[in-house]
């Protein structure tokens, strides 16, 4: 592939980006698309644009870019939480390091590559891409010191930036713990593998155990119940039956002439339940209903302690001589609990992990089929031999450039879209106790999968057998990588263009959500904006994508410098696009507290070390003993730096410091906040969602104007986001849009 083919791919992707971004700036102004592009907040500004003949609505504008650029990190933290800030820190780190790499490689490495051989150069557009790679440097060249120097500068710059980012994020995480209101998860421990007893229930076993061994710090506990769909429906049906059995239309609520009453139905259809319903419920014993008779107890429970320090110590200490019994972990935050996995027997978890590992390996092997097909497209000679009837078509210049420069990346991207949902399913089957933990596990799986398939499998092209035989001799790996990576420069560059630029444009347009909105409005005839449930930010897909491009940038920086400007443009565009999505589209249902940064740090270190190993192999092939000798200390220093960061910063992401927790406990005791925290602990871990009765009761109270009686949204259902609860109340009770937004 020559430069003209690369420019063809760049031109196609640039055109796609401009069209999609212009389309987005128009679509976001349409009132019918408010639920798609403002799912986080149904902005009043957008709702007021109801004039169908307003010319401004159909003109592209860069206002969203200006808004994203001006938004500060504090605003991002308040809107999307710490995970959103850490995600953007990854983007900013990439922009900084690859800005340095572009300057160094374009002024130091690229001229050496271009004039590395004594040859007659063509015009730049007609030059093959290999002329700009390290392959063009002749063996024994003294100019290879330039590549070694560039590698040193990039590595040192990356390590310095990583250190300060790690330090800053660690400080931010500590401030999040100390300055936020009392977190119920700091007082709560999740107990699993409770031993079965024929003489007492699980609840009695938990109470007796912690009263005996943790009497000074034990407060109370709450059991986890099996919550299958059938059991949940039967439970709700029985509760509703008891409510309507004790409540009558004449006694509890007078008919209302307003259509905004109970569920928006006519007054003769349903019973409108008034605030006196609490008395009836008390008489019927609904509140004191024994849930154990409806939902079966699991061998898991949430145990509440009087202090944060006591909960942390209990979670870390082995509770029984048999490690498979009374297993303790710090509880996730209430809205982060993955309830369906808490009932999984603890003894099954290791089997599940092995099973998902085997399934992931099988999926990787199956995925070799599209990878092999993609690589066949990049090798025109092999393609013409396999399909002789394509020889005439491929002789045309534009078809040649399209097939080799654009089509392989598109096919690979379409195949990779199946990976995140499958890896999310594997992570759920593994038995994660939190939603953020499941997303973090899926993020790691997607990252490993994409790095292996996009980089290593594409580097070692050929049959499946030859790909596996490459690693038969470990000492040959650097030499094999040194030969193969520069040859795949064209594929990696076009992959950045196609998967990077175009995917960001598709992300901001929200193609799937836009299609669903069109179906809802013009086929199903649903006009309610609040019926759309916004999604949380897909960290398990976007973090691996960012880290994969960073991986490609580090490994190809001194080998094929032409990839760097395309990467830099990608990260600059990603900074604006993801800021806009965090502000307007995605909601924050739960977060991990910055747990994605250690993944980014480790991936960057791996990328640096691999790039150094590849450079070592290249210097060996090019017979440059000086460059090879200077590369070995760089590898050792990089690994030592990673070990220092692992000892200095990583423990704070796994455990909370005792001195911090004790100080927080003392402050809360002096301020008298402990009693209020104890009261909240009994209700905050709500396993079951609010019933239809409670939702309709909220609507009835709102209709009557009893503002003081409206319940707290989080206490009504801590497992859902505030905006979700508002949307569901609107669906069930047909509240007015203005009233919902005021709340």
C-alpha positions as CSV (number, residue, x, y, z in Angstrom):
1,X,0.0,0.0,0.0
2,X,1.3,3.4,-0.9
3,X,0.7,6.8,0.5
4,X,-2.2,7.5,-1.9
5,X,-4.1,4.5,-0.6
6,X,-3.5,5.7,3.0
7,X,-4.8,9.1,2.0
8,X,-7.8,7.5,0.3
9,X,-8.7,5.8,3.6
10,X,-8.1,9.0,5.5
11,X,-10.3,10.9,3.1
12,X,-13.2,8.5,3.4
13,X,-13.1,8.5,7.2
14,X,-12.8,12.3,7.3
15,X,-15.8,12.6,5.1
16,X,-17.8,10.1,7.2
17,X,-16.8,12.0,10.4
18,X,-17.8,15.4,9.0
19,X,-21.1,14.1,7.7
20,X,-22.0,12.4,11.0
21,X,-20.9,15.3,13.2
22,X,-22.9,17.7,11.0
23,X,-25.9,15.4,11.2
24,X,-25.5,15.2,15.0
25,X,-25.5,19.0,15.3
26,X,-28.8,19.0,13.5
27,X,-30.5,16.0,15.1
28,X,-29.8,17.2,18.6
29,X,-31.9,20.3,18.0
30,X,-35.0,18.3,17.1
31,X,-37.5,18.1,19.9
32,X,-38.3,14.5,19.0
33,X,-34.7,13.4,19.7
34,X,-34.5,14.9,23.2
35,X,-34.6,11.5,24.8
36,X,-31.7,10.3,22.6
37,X,-29.2,13.1,23.0
38,X,-30.3,14.5,26.4
39,X,-31.0,11.3,28.3
40,X,-29.2,12.5,31.3
41,X,-31.2,15.6,31.6
42,X,-34.2,16.5,29.5
43,X,-33.0,20.1,29.0
44,X,-35.7,22.8,29.0
45,X,-33.9,24.6,26.3
46,X,-34.4,21.6,23.9
47,X,-38.0,21.2,25.0
48,X,-38.8,24.7,24.1
49,X,-37.6,24.3,20.5
50,X,-41.0,23.3,19.2
51,X,-41.3,25.5,16.2
52,X,-41.1,23.1,13.2
53,X,-40.1,25.9,10.9
54,X,-37.2,27.2,12.9
55,X,-34.3,27.6,10.5
56,X,-31.7,27.2,13.2
57,X,-32.8,23.6,13.8
58,X,-31.6,22.5,10.4
59,X,-28.2,24.2,10.3
60,X,-25.1,22.5,11.6
61,X,-23.4,24.3,14.5
62,X,-20.4,23.7,16.7
63,X,-22.1,24.8,19.9
64,X,-21.8,21.4,21.5
65,X,-18.0,21.4,20.8
66,X,-17.7,24.7,22.5
67,X,-19.7,23.6,25.5
68,X,-17.6,20.4,25.9
69,X,-14.4,22.3,25.6
70,X,-15.4,24.8,28.3
71,X,-16.7,22.3,30.8
72,X,-14.3,22.0,33.7
73,X,-13.2,18.8,35.5
74,X,-15.2,19.8,38.6
75,X,-18.4,19.9,36.5
76,X,-17.5,16.5,35.0
77,X,-17.0,15.1,38.5
78,X,-20.4,16.5,39.7
79,X,-22.1,15.1,36.6
80,X,-20.5,11.8,35.9
81,X,-18.6,11.0,39.1
82,X,-15.0,9.9,39.6
83,X,-15.1,7.2,36.9
84,X,-15.9,9.8,34.3
85,X,-13.0,12.0,35.5
86,X,-10.6,9.1,35.4
87,X,-11.8,8.1,31.9
88,X,-11.1,11.7,30.6
89,X,-7.7,11.6,32.4
90,X,-6.8,8.6,30.3
91,X,-7.7,10.6,27.2
92,X,-5.7,13.6,28.3
93,X,-2.7,11.5,29.2
94,X,-2.8,10.0,25.7
95,X,-3.0,13.5,24.1
96,X,0.0,14.6,26.1
97,X,2.3,11.6,25.5
98,X,1.5,11.3,21.8
99,X,2.0,15.0,21.3
100,X,5.5,14.5,22.5
101,X,5.9,11.4,20.4
102,X,4.7,13.2,17.2
103,X,7.3,15.9,17.7
104,X,10.2,13.6,18.5
105,X,9.4,11.0,15.8
106,X,8.6,13.4,13.0
107,X,11.7,15.5,13.4
108,X,14.1,12.7,14.5
109,X,12.9,9.3,13.4
110,X,10.9,9.9,10.2
111,X,13.8,11.5,8.2
112,X,16.1,8.6,9.2
113,X,13.6,6.1,8.0
114,X,12.9,7.9,4.7
115,X,16.6,8.3,3.8
116,X,17.7,5.0,5.3
117,X,18.5,3.4,2.0
118,X,20.3,4.7,-1.0
119,X,17.5,4.7,-3.5
120,X,15.7,7.0,-5.9
121,X,12.6,8.4,-4.3
122,X,9.3,8.9,-6.1
123,X,6.8,11.6,-5.4
124,X,5.4,11.4,-1.8
125,X,1.9,10.2,-2.9
126,X,3.4,7.4,-4.9
127,X,5.9,6.2,-2.3
128,X,5.1,2.9,-0.6
129,X,4.3,3.1,3.1
130,X,7.3,0.8,3.9
131,X,9.7,3.7,2.9
132,X,8.6,5.6,6.0
133,X,9.1,2.6,8.4
134,X,12.2,1.3,10.1
135,X,12.4,-1.4,7.5
136,X,13.9,1.1,5.1
137,X,17.0,1.6,7.4
138,X,19.9,-0.4,6.1
139,X,21.7,-2.9,8.4
140,X,24.5,-1.6,10.4
141,X,23.4,2.0,10.1
142,X,24.8,4.4,12.6
143,X,21.6,6.4,12.5
144,X,19.7,3.8,14.6
145,X,20.8,5.8,17.7
146,X,18.0,8.2,16.7
147,X,15.4,5.5,17.3
148,X,17.0,4.5,20.6
149,X,17.0,8.2,21.7
150,X,13.4,8.6,20.7
151,X,12.4,5.4,22.6
152,X,14.2,6.8,25.7
153,X,12.4,10.2,25.5
154,X,8.9,8.6,24.9
155,X,9.4,6.1,27.8
156,X,10.7,8.7,30.3
157,X,7.9,11.1,29.4
158,X,5.2,8.4,29.7
159,X,6.6,7.3,33.1
160,X,6.6,10.9,34.5
161,X,3.1,11.5,33.3
162,X,1.9,8.2,34.7
163,X,3.4,8.9,38.1
164,X,1.7,12.3,38.4
165,X,-1.6,11.0,37.2
166,X,-1.5,8.1,39.5
167,X,-0.7,10.4,42.4
168,X,-3.4,12.8,41.5
169,X,-6.1,10.1,41.1
170,X,-5.1,8.5,44.4
171,X,-5.5,11.9,46.1
172,X,-8.9,12.4,44.4
173,X,-10.0,8.9,45.6
174,X,-9.0,9.7,49.2
175,X,-10.9,13.0,49.0
176,X,-14.0,11.2,47.7
177,X,-14.0,9.0,50.7
178,X,-13.3,11.6,53.4
179,X,-15.4,14.5,52.0
180,X,-18.5,12.7,50.9
181,X,-21.5,12.0,53.2
182,X,-21.3,8.8,55.3
183,X,-21.3,5.9,52.8
184,X,-23.4,2.9,54.0
185,X,-21.0,0.5,52.3
186,X,-18.2,1.5,54.7
187,X,-20.3,0.1,57.6
188,X,-21.5,-3.0,55.8
189,X,-19.9,-6.4,55.2
190,X,-21.3,-9.0,52.8
191,X,-21.3,-12.5,54.2
192,X,-21.5,-15.5,51.9
193,X,-21.2,-19.3,52.4
194,X,-23.2,-19.2,55.7
195,X,-23.2,-22.8,57.0
196,X,-26.6,-24.5,56.9
197,X,-28.1,-25.6,60.2
198,X,-31.1,-27.8,60.8
199,X,-31.9,-26.1,64.1
200,X,-32.0,-22.5,63.0
201,X,-32.5,-20.3,60.0
202,X,-29.7,-18.5,58.1
203,X,-30.8,-15.3,59.8
204,X,-30.5,-16.8,63.3
205,X,-27.1,-18.2,62.4
206,X,-25.8,-14.8,61.3
207,X,-27.1,-13.2,64.4
208,X,-25.7,-15.8,66.8
209,X,-22.3,-15.8,65.1
210,X,-21.7,-12.1,65.1
211,X,-23.2,-11.6,68.5
212,X,-20.7,-14.2,69.8
213,X,-17.5,-13.1,68.0
214,X,-18.1,-9.4,67.2
215,X,-20.4,-8.4,70.0
216,X,-18.8,-5.0,70.6
217,X,-19.1,-3.8,67.0
218,X,-22.0,-5.8,65.5
219,X,-25.2,-3.7,64.9
220,X,-27.6,-5.8,62.8
221,X,-28.0,-7.7,59.6
222,X,-30.2,-8.1,56.6
223,X,-30.6,-11.4,54.7
224,X,-30.5,-11.8,51.0
225,X,-33.4,-13.6,49.4
226,X,-33.8,-15.5,46.2
227,X,-35.4,-13.2,43.7
228,X,-36.4,-15.1,40.6
229,X,-38.8,-13.5,38.2
230,X,-41.7,-15.9,39.0
231,X,-41.2,-15.4,42.7
232,X,-41.0,-11.6,42.3
233,X,-44.3,-11.6,40.3
234,X,-46.1,-13.8,42.8
235,X,-44.8,-11.6,45.7
236,X,-46.0,-8.4,44.0
237,X,-49.4,-10.0,43.2
238,X,-49.9,-11.1,46.8
239,X,-49.0,-7.7,48.1
240,X,-51.3,-5.9,45.7
241,X,-54.1,-8.3,46.6
242,X,-53.7,-7.5,50.3
243,X,-53.8,-3.8,49.6
244,X,-56.9,-3.8,47.5
245,X,-58.6,-6.3,49.8
246,X,-58.4,-3.8,52.7
247,X,-59.0,-0.6,50.7
248,X,-62.2,0.4,49.1
249,X,-63.1,3.1,46.7
250,X,-65.5,4.9,49.0
251,X,-63.5,4.9,52.1
252,X,-60.0,6.0,51.0
253,X,-60.2,8.5,48.2
254,X,-62.8,10.7,46.6
255,X,-63.1,10.7,42.8
256,X,-61.0,13.3,41.0
257,X,-62.0,15.1,37.9
258,X,-58.4,15.6,36.9
259,X,-56.8,13.1,34.5
260,X,-53.5,13.3,36.3
261,X,-54.8,11.2,39.1
262,X,-53.9,7.6,39.7
263,X,-52.0,6.4,36.6
264,X,-53.9,8.9,34.5
265,X,-57.0,6.7,34.3
266,X,-60.7,7.8,34.5
267,X,-62.0,8.1,38.0
268,X,-64.3,5.2,37.7
269,X,-61.6,2.7,36.8
270,X,-59.3,2.5,39.8
271,X,-59.3,3.1,43.5
272,X,-57.3,6.2,44.3
273,X,-55.4,5.5,47.5
274,X,-55.1,8.4,49.9
275,X,-52.6,9.1,52.7
276,X,-54.9,7.3,55.2
277,X,-53.8,4.1,53.4
278,X,-50.9,3.9,55.9
279,X,-53.4,3.1,58.7
280,X,-55.1,0.4,56.7
281,X,-51.7,-1.1,55.9
282,X,-50.8,-1.1,59.5
283,X,-54.1,-2.9,60.4
284,X,-53.6,-5.5,57.8
285,X,-50.1,-6.2,58.9
286,X,-48.6,-5.6,55.4
287,X,-45.6,-3.8,56.7
288,X,-44.8,-6.6,59.2
289,X,-45.3,-9.3,56.6
290,X,-42.6,-12.0,57.0
291,X,-40.7,-11.8,53.7
292,X,-39.1,-15.2,54.5
293,X,-42.4,-16.8,53.8
294,X,-42.5,-15.3,50.3
295,X,-38.8,-15.2,49.3
296,X,-36.5,-18.0,50.3
297,X,-33.4,-17.1,52.3
298,X,-30.0,-17.4,50.6
299,X,-26.7,-18.3,52.3
300,X,-25.7,-14.6,52.1
301,X,-26.4,-11.5,54.2
302,X,-25.4,-7.9,54.7
303,X,-24.0,-7.4,58.2
304,X,-23.9,-3.8,59.6
305,X,-21.3,-2.6,62.1
306,X,-21.1,0.4,64.4
307,X,-17.9,1.8,62.9
308,X,-16.1,1.8,59.5
309,X,-13.0,0.4,61.1
310,X,-14.8,-2.6,62.6
311,X,-16.4,-3.4,59.2
312,X,-13.1,-3.2,57.4
313,X,-11.3,-5.4,59.9
314,X,-14.1,-8.0,59.8
315,X,-14.0,-8.0,55.9
316,X,-10.3,-8.7,55.9
317,X,-10.0,-11.2,58.7
318,X,-10.6,-14.9,58.1
319,X,-13.8,-15.7,60.0
320,X,-13.6,-19.5,60.3
321,X,-11.0,-22.3,60.2
322,X,-12.6,-23.4,57.0
323,X,-11.9,-20.7,54.4
324,X,-15.0,-21.8,52.4
325,X,-17.4,-20.8,55.2
326,X,-18.3,-17.3,56.5
327,X,-16.6,-15.6,53.5
328,X,-16.5,-11.8,54.0
329,X,-16.1,-8.9,51.6
330,X,-16.7,-5.2,52.0
331,X,-20.2,-4.6,50.6
332,X,-20.7,-2.7,47.4
333,X,-22.6,0.6,47.5
334,X,-26.3,0.0,47.7
335,X,-27.1,1.0,44.1
336,X,-24.0,-1.0,42.9
337,X,-25.1,-4.4,44.3
338,X,-25.6,-7.1,41.7
339,X,-28.4,-8.9,43.5
340,X,-28.9,-11.9,41.3
341,X,-25.3,-13.1,41.9
342,X,-25.5,-13.0,45.7
343,X,-27.5,-16.2,45.7
344,X,-24.8,-18.1,43.8
345,X,-23.3,-20.7,46.2
346,X,-19.8,-19.7,47.0
347,X,-18.4,-23.2,46.2
348,X,-19.5,-22.7,42.6
349,X,-17.5,-19.6,41.9
350,X,-14.2,-21.3,41.0
351,X,-16.0,-23.6,38.6
352,X,-17.7,-20.7,37.0
353,X,-14.4,-18.9,36.6
354,X,-12.8,-21.9,34.9
355,X,-15.9,-22.3,32.7
356,X,-15.8,-18.7,31.5
357,X,-12.1,-18.9,30.9
358,X,-12.6,-22.0,28.7
359,X,-15.5,-20.2,26.9
360,X,-13.4,-17.1,26.3
361,X,-10.6,-19.2,24.8
362,X,-13.0,-21.0,22.5
363,X,-14.4,-17.6,21.5
364,X,-10.9,-16.4,20.6
365,X,-10.3,-19.4,18.5
366,X,-13.6,-18.9,16.6
367,X,-12.7,-15.3,16.1
368,X,-9.6,-16.3,14.1
369,X,-11.9,-16.9,11.1
370,X,-12.8,-13.2,10.4
371,X,-9.2,-12.3,11.3
372,X,-7.8,-14.6,8.7
373,X,-10.3,-13.3,6.1
374,X,-9.3,-9.7,6.9
375,X,-5.6,-10.5,6.5
376,X,-6.4,-12.1,3.1
377,X,-7.7,-8.8,2.0
378,X,-4.5,-7.0,2.9
379,X,-2.4,-9.4,0.8
380,X,-3.5,-8.8,-2.8
381,X,-1.2,-11.5,-4.2
382,X,-2.8,-14.2,-2.0
383,X,-6.3,-12.8,-2.7
384,X,-5.8,-13.0,-6.5
385,X,-4.5,-16.5,-6.3
386,X,-7.4,-17.7,-4.1
387,X,-10.0,-15.9,-6.3
388,X,-8.7,-15.6,-9.9
389,X,-12.0,-14.0,-11.1
390,X,-11.1,-10.9,-9.0
391,X,-7.9,-10.1,-10.9
392,X,-9.4,-7.8,-13.4
393,X,-11.4,-5.9,-10.8
394,X,-8.4,-5.5,-8.5
395,X,-6.2,-4.1,-11.2
396,X,-8.3,-0.9,-11.1
397,X,-6.5,1.6,-8.9
398,X,-9.4,2.8,-6.8
399,X,-10.6,-0.7,-6.1
400,X,-7.1,-1.7,-5.1
401,X,-6.9,1.2,-2.7
402,X,-10.4,0.5,-1.3
403,X,-9.8,-3.2,-0.7
404,X,-6.4,-2.9,0.8
405,X,-6.8,0.4,2.7
406,X,-10.4,0.5,3.9
407,X,-12.3,-2.7,3.7
408,X,-10.2,-4.9,6.1
409,X,-10.6,-2.5,9.0
410,X,-14.4,-2.2,8.4
411,X,-14.9,-5.9,8.5
412,X,-12.8,-6.3,11.6
413,X,-14.7,-3.5,13.4
414,X,-18.1,-5.1,12.5
415,X,-16.8,-8.4,13.9
416,X,-15.5,-6.8,17.1
417,X,-18.9,-5.3,17.9
418,X,-20.0,-8.8,19.1
419,X,-17.2,-8.9,21.7
420,X,-18.3,-6.5,24.5
421,X,-21.8,-8.1,25.1
422,X,-20.4,-11.6,25.1
423,X,-17.6,-10.6,27.6
424,X,-20.2,-8.8,29.8
425,X,-22.2,-12.1,29.8
426,X,-19.0,-14.0,30.8
427,X,-18.4,-11.5,33.6
428,X,-21.9,-11.9,34.9
429,X,-21.7,-15.7,34.9
430,X,-18.4,-15.5,36.9
431,X,-20.4,-14.3,39.9
432,X,-19.4,-10.7,40.5
433,X,-21.1,-9.1,43.6
434,X,-21.3,-5.6,42.1
435,X,-22.3,-4.1,38.8
436,X,-19.1,-2.0,38.7
437,X,-17.0,-5.1,39.4
438,X,-18.8,-6.9,36.5
439,X,-18.1,-4.0,34.2
440,X,-14.5,-3.8,35.3
441,X,-14.1,-7.6,34.7
442,X,-15.7,-7.2,31.2
443,X,-13.3,-4.3,30.5
444,X,-10.3,-6.4,31.2
445,X,-11.6,-9.3,29.0
446,X,-12.4,-7.0,26.1
447,X,-9.0,-5.4,26.4
448,X,-7.1,-8.7,26.4
449,X,-9.3,-9.9,23.5
450,X,-8.8,-6.9,21.3
451,X,-5.1,-6.6,21.9
452,X,-4.6,-10.2,21.0
453,X,-6.8,-10.2,17.9
454,X,-6.1,-6.7,16.6
455,X,-2.4,-6.8,17.2
456,X,-0.8,-10.2,17.7
457,X,-3.0,-12.3,15.4
458,X,-2.8,-9.7,12.7
459,X,1.0,-9.4,13.1
460,X,1.5,-13.2,12.8
461,X,-0.5,-13.7,9.6
462,X,-1.1,-17.0,8.0
463,X,-2.9,-20.2,9.0
464,X,-4.1,-20.9,12.5
465,X,-1.3,-23.5,12.8
466,X,1.5,-21.1,11.9
467,X,0.1,-18.5,14.3
468,X,0.3,-21.0,17.1
469,X,3.8,-22.2,16.1
470,X,5.2,-18.7,16.3
471,X,5.6,-19.1,20.1
472,X,7.3,-22.5,20.0
473,X,10.5,-20.7,20.8
474,X,10.4,-17.9,23.3
475,X,13.8,-16.5,22.3
476,X,12.6,-15.9,18.8
477,X,9.6,-13.7,19.8
478,X,11.5,-10.3,19.6
479,X,12.9,-11.2,16.2
480,X,9.5,-12.3,14.9
481,X,7.8,-9.2,16.2
482,X,10.6,-7.0,14.8
483,X,10.0,-8.5,11.3
484,X,6.2,-8.6,11.4
485,X,5.2,-5.3,13.1
486,X,6.6,-2.9,10.5
487,X,5.0,-5.0,7.7
488,X,1.5,-4.4,9.3
489,X,2.0,-0.7,9.6
490,X,-0.6,0.0,6.8
491,X,-3.2,-2.1,8.5
492,X,-2.7,-0.5,11.9
493,X,-2.9,3.0,10.4
494,X,-6.1,2.3,8.5
495,X,-7.5,0.6,11.6
496,X,-7.0,3.8,13.6
497,X,-8.7,5.8,10.9
498,X,-11.7,3.4,10.6
499,X,-12.2,2.2,14.1
500,X,-11.1,5.5,15.7
501,X,-12.5,8.4,13.8
502,X,-15.6,6.8,12.4
503,X,-16.5,5.1,15.7
504,X,-16.4,8.4,17.6
505,X,-18.8,9.9,15.0
506,X,-21.2,6.9,15.4
507,X,-20.9,7.3,19.2
508,X,-21.9,10.9,19.2
509,X,-24.8,10.3,16.7
510,X,-26.1,7.3,18.8
511,X,-27.2,5.4,15.8
512,X,-28.9,2.5,17.6
513,X,-30.7,4.8,20.1
514,X,-31.8,7.1,17.2
515,X,-33.2,4.2,15.3
516,X,-35.1,3.0,18.3
517,X,-36.5,6.5,18.9
518,X,-37.7,6.7,15.3
519,X,-39.4,3.3,15.6
520,X,-41.0,4.4,18.9
521,X,-42.3,7.7,17.5
522,X,-43.4,6.9,14.0
523,X,-44.3,3.2,14.2
524,X,-45.4,2.6,17.8
525,X,-46.7,6.2,18.1
526,X,-45.2,6.8,21.6
527,X,-44.6,10.5,22.1
528,X,-43.4,10.4,25.8
529,X,-39.7,11.5,26.1
530,X,-39.5,10.1,29.7
531,X,-40.2,6.5,28.5
532,X,-36.7,6.4,27.3
533,X,-34.3,4.9,29.9
534,X,-30.8,6.3,29.6
535,X,-27.9,3.9,29.8
536,X,-24.8,4.2,32.0
537,X,-21.5,4.9,30.4
538,X,-20.1,1.9,28.6
539,X,-16.7,1.8,30.2
540,X,-16.2,-1.9,29.3
541,X,-16.2,-0.9,25.6
542,X,-14.6,2.6,25.6
543,X,-11.8,2.1,28.0
544,X,-10.4,-0.9,26.0
545,X,-10.7,1.1,22.8
546,X,-8.7,3.9,24.2
547,X,-6.0,1.6,25.6
548,X,-5.8,-0.4,22.4
549,X,-5.1,2.8,20.4
550,X,-2.5,3.8,23.0
551,X,-1.0,0.3,22.7
552,X,-0.7,0.6,18.9
553,X,0.8,4.1,19.3
554,X,3.6,3.0,21.7
555,X,4.5,-0.2,19.8
556,X,4.5,1.5,16.4
557,X,5.9,4.9,17.4
558,X,9.5,4.5,16.3
559,X,8.8,1.8,13.8
560,X,6.0,3.5,11.8
561,X,5.8,7.2,12.9
562,X,3.0,8.0,10.3
563,X,0.5,6.4,12.6
564,X,1.0,9.0,15.3
565,X,-0.7,12.1,13.8
566,X,-3.9,10.0,13.2
567,X,-3.8,8.8,16.8
568,X,-3.4,12.3,18.1
569,X,-6.4,13.5,16.1
570,X,-8.4,10.6,17.4
571,X,-7.7,11.4,21.0
572,X,-8.4,15.1,20.6
573,X,-11.8,14.3,19.0
574,X,-12.4,11.7,21.7
575,X,-11.9,14.3,24.4
576,X,-14.7,16.4,23.0
577,X,-17.1,13.6,22.1
578,X,-16.9,11.8,25.4
579,X,-17.2,15.0,27.4
580,X,-20.4,15.7,25.5
581,X,-21.7,12.2,26.1
582,X,-21.0,12.3,29.8
583,X,-22.8,15.7,30.1
584,X,-25.8,14.9,28.1
585,X,-26.4,11.2,27.2
586,X,-25.2,8.8,29.9
587,X,-26.4,8.7,33.5
588,X,-24.3,7.6,36.5
589,X,-26.1,4.6,38.1
590,X,-23.0,3.4,39.9
591,X,-19.3,3.9,39.8
592,X,-16.1,2.0,40.9
593,X,-14.3,5.0,42.5
594,X,-11.6,5.2,39.8
595,X,-10.8,1.5,39.5
596,X,-10.2,1.8,35.8
597,X,-7.0,3.8,36.2
598,X,-4.8,0.8,37.4
599,X,-6.0,-1.0,34.3
600,X,-4.8,1.9,32.2
601,X,-1.5,2.2,34.0
602,X,-0.7,-1.5,33.7
603,X,-1.7,-1.5,30.0
604,X,0.6,1.5,29.3
605,X,3.5,-0.2,31.1
606,X,2.9,-3.4,29.1
607,X,2.8,-1.3,25.9
608,X,6.1,0.4,26.8
609,X,7.9,-2.8,27.6
610,X,6.6,-4.5,24.5
611,X,7.7,-1.6,22.3
612,X,11.2,-1.8,23.9
613,X,11.3,-5.6,23.3
614,X,10.3,-5.1,19.6
615,X,12.9,-2.3,19.3
616,X,15.5,-4.7,20.8
617,X,14.7,-7.2,18.2
618,X,14.8,-4.6,15.4
619,X,18.2,-3.4,16.6
620,X,19.5,-7.0,16.6
621,X,18.3,-7.6,13.1
622,X,19.8,-4.3,11.9
623,X,23.1,-5.3,13.6
624,X,23.3,-2.2,15.9
625,X,24.9,-3.5,19.1
626,X,25.1,0.0,20.7
627,X,21.3,0.6,20.4
628,X,20.6,-2.9,21.6
629,X,22.9,-2.4,24.7
630,X,21.2,0.8,25.6
631,X,17.7,-0.7,25.3
632,X,18.1,-3.4,27.9
633,X,18.6,-1.0,30.8
634,X,15.5,0.9,29.6
635,X,13.4,-2.3,30.0
636,X,14.7,-2.9,33.5
637,X,14.0,0.7,34.6
638,X,10.5,0.6,33.2
639,X,9.7,-2.6,35.2
640,X,11.2,-1.1,38.3
641,X,9.1,2.0,37.9
642,X,6.0,-0.2,37.6
643,X,6.9,-2.1,40.7
644,X,7.3,1.2,42.6
645,X,3.9,2.4,41.5
646,X,2.4,-1.0,42.4
647,X,3.7,-0.7,45.9
648,X,3.1,3.0,46.4
649,X,-0.4,3.6,44.9
650,X,-2.2,0.3,44.1
651,X,-3.0,-0.7,47.7
652,X,-5.1,2.4,48.2
653,X,-7.4,1.2,45.3
654,X,-7.9,-2.1,47.1
655,X,-8.3,-1.2,50.8
656,X,-9.1,1.9,52.8
657,X,-6.5,3.1,55.3
658,X,-7.2,2.5,59.0
659,X,-6.2,6.0,60.0
660,X,-8.6,7.6,57.6
661,X,-11.5,5.4,58.7
662,X,-10.9,5.9,62.4
663,X,-10.7,9.7,61.9
664,X,-14.0,9.6,60.0
665,X,-15.6,7.6,62.8
666,X,-14.4,10.0,65.5
667,X,-15.7,13.0,63.6
668,X,-19.1,11.4,63.0
669,X,-19.4,10.5,66.7
670,X,-18.5,14.1,67.8
671,X,-21.0,15.6,65.3
672,X,-23.7,13.1,66.3
673,X,-24.2,11.7,62.8
674,X,-23.8,8.0,63.8
675,X,-27.3,7.6,65.0
676,X,-28.7,8.9,61.7
677,X,-26.3,6.6,59.8
678,X,-27.5,3.6,61.9
679,X,-31.1,4.3,61.0
680,X,-30.4,4.5,57.3
681,X,-28.5,1.2,57.3
682,X,-31.6,-0.7,57.9
683,X,-33.4,0.6,54.8
684,X,-30.7,1.5,52.3
685,X,-29.9,-2.0,51.1
686,X,-33.3,-2.6,49.5
687,X,-33.3,-5.8,47.5
688,X,-36.7,-5.5,45.9
689,X,-38.0,-2.7,43.8
690,X,-40.9,-0.5,44.8
691,X,-44.3,-2.0,44.2
692,X,-46.9,-0.5,41.9
693,X,-48.9,0.5,45.0
694,X,-46.1,2.7,46.3
695,X,-45.5,4.3,42.9
696,X,-49.2,5.1,42.5
697,X,-49.4,6.3,46.1
698,X,-46.7,8.8,45.3
699,X,-48.7,10.0,42.4
700,X,-51.9,10.4,44.5
701,X,-50.0,12.4,47.2
702,X,-48.5,14.6,44.5
703,X,-51.9,15.2,43.0
704,X,-53.3,16.2,46.4
705,X,-50.4,18.6,46.9
706,X,-49.0,17.0,50.0
707,X,-45.4,17.9,49.2
708,X,-44.1,16.9,52.6
709,X,-45.4,13.3,52.2
710,X,-43.5,12.6,49.1
711,X,-40.9,10.0,49.9
712,X,-37.2,10.3,49.4
713,X,-36.3,8.9,45.9
714,X,-33.2,7.0,47.1
715,X,-35.0,5.5,50.0
716,X,-37.9,4.4,47.8
717,X,-35.5,2.4,45.7
718,X,-31.7,2.7,46.3
719,X,-31.0,0.4,43.5
720,X,-32.0,2.9,40.8
721,X,-30.7,6.3,39.8
722,X,-32.7,9.4,40.7
723,X,-33.5,10.2,37.1
724,X,-34.7,6.6,36.5
725,X,-37.1,6.8,39.4
726,X,-38.5,10.1,38.0
727,X,-39.0,8.5,34.6
728,X,-40.7,5.4,36.1
729,X,-43.0,7.6,38.2
730,X,-44.0,9.4,35.0
731,X,-44.8,6.2,33.3
732,X,-46.9,4.8,36.1
733,X,-48.6,7.9,37.3
734,X,-48.5,10.1,34.2
735,X,-47.1,13.1,36.1
736,X,-46.7,16.4,34.2
737,X,-43.2,17.0,32.7
738,X,-42.8,20.3,34.5
739,X,-43.6,18.8,37.9
740,X,-41.2,15.9,37.3
741,X,-38.4,18.2,36.3
742,X,-39.0,20.4,39.4
743,X,-38.5,17.4,41.6
